[in-house]
Amino acid sequence: MATLAEKTETVSAPHDASFAPRHWTDRLPDGALDHIPGDAGWPMVGNTFKMLADPPKFAREMIERFGRVYKNKAFGGWQVALVGAEANELMLFDRNKVFSSEQGWGPVLDKLFPRGLMLIDFDHHRADRRALSIAFKPGPMRHYSGSLNRGIAQEVDSWADQPMKFYPAIKKLTLDLAADSFIGIEWGPEADKINEAFVYMVQASVAPIRKPLPFTLMRKGVKGREFLVDYFTKETLRRRKEGGGQDMFSQFATATREDGELLPVDEVVDHMNFLMMAAHDTITSSATSLIYLLARHPEWQDKLRQEILAVTGGLDANGKPRDLAYEDLGKLELTEMAFKEALRMIPPVPSMPRRALKDFEYGGYTIPAGTQVGINIAMVHQMEEYWDEPEKFDPMRFTPEQVKARHKYAWVPFGGGAHMCLGLHFAYMQVKILMAHLLTRYSIEIEEGYDPEWKPWPIPQPKDGLNVTFKSL
């Protein structure tokens, strides 16, 4: 089979050039992808179970067989995979508005997180993104940093000198922090109900049964959404009437578009639902990845610890870590580089879907409008043409000189282009504050030879919860 580099002419197939998909349920004309090499897998289920069992292995096998453009049948339909930094740039930068994020994510998220920021396109997306960006201005971000310092300091105090499973602990902490920073409510029964609803919605988003039948995860997810829609609707109206604080939800509730009009209440609710989900699960995964990699590389714990101590001044008179001030976040350069390397090695969003709204050419193929397409972020993050010794943990890959010399789209854990993650600076802030409170008090230790198995999809997590000990210094 010819590889991408060997192709010298564009391969296309006859199809209905007038086909213009308006919704992700619109069916691609029969035979439209016959010219794309690939594998249909087993009858009915396609490659779904083979792909989910080991996504990196499956992707490597498909690339070896078919090249960097191939089709794969899974979850009831065909998708064309585009692999490489150039493919990432084509789809994410999307200069010609070819790719729909809404129709790409729709099959997975439409029942649970409709009209979230990632599920709208082009002018609508630009207008809402600009309105919502108010929540990430310096004033609100300074407020969030105070909430994060308080919440993290309180929780990690209980982690000392005992074996624990880090993933469930950071998952709970992240949800509790979201209740404070995002919604502006105290930890307690109300926050617990909101957190439970979010957990059910996230679990349902990847449930194999896609209809909300009784006793299914999808049913729990849909009921969770109903609860949150009711809660956020009432709260939006109340905060507009009475005024809100510096929390993210209050910022969304009073956000306006360029014409000065408030966002519709239902859109505020949908954006809040989506951003809470996106922030919670991705930060949980990426913080866990960083903790694991630092545990395996204690020399990097020492380097980050020294940087943090130099910035914060170390422990206070009571032996507690000093808060990391908002103004000092940018000074933790090594800490940020280590986090970026963790995001390279175990990206929290391993792949990203879109749907082609127009015909386009890539890798020697014409890919028709209506095709579900996707990029493989995790695979590109491991390709030797972009990364020397990609299996090695090396934060120095992210010095300014190294970054400048590399393809801009070889590292895309936060996506790119118009849909670049709106909360990426919040993610950096939360992880830096977590490191400031952990590394100034503890060394992160794991058993010798410990190498946990990771569930790689949809959002990576260690199957055993990650067994660690935070040993007091």
Secondary structure, DSSP 8 states (H G I E B T S, - for coil): ---GGG--S-B-----TT---SSTTS---TTTTTTS-EE--BTTTBTHHHHHH-HHHHHHHHHHHH-SEEEEEETTEEEEEE-SHHHHHHHHH-TT--EEHHHHHHHHHTTTSTT-GGG--HHHHHHHHHHHGGGGSHHHHHHHHHHHHHHHHHHHGGGBTSEEEHHHHHHHHHHHHHIIIII---SSHHHHHHHHHHHHHHHHHT-S--S--TTSHHHHHHHHHHHHHHHHHHHHHHHHHH---SSHHHHHHT-B-TTS-B--HHHHHHHHHHHHHHHHHHHHHHHHHHHHHHHH-HHHHHHHHHHHHHHH-SB-TTS-B----GGGGGG-HHHHHHHHHHHHHS-SS-EEEEEESS-EEETTEEE-TT-EEEEEHHHHTT-TTTSSSTTS--GGGGSHHHHHHS-TTS--TT--GGGS-TTHHHHHHHHHHHHHHHHTTEEEE--TT----EE-SSS-EETT--EEEEEE-
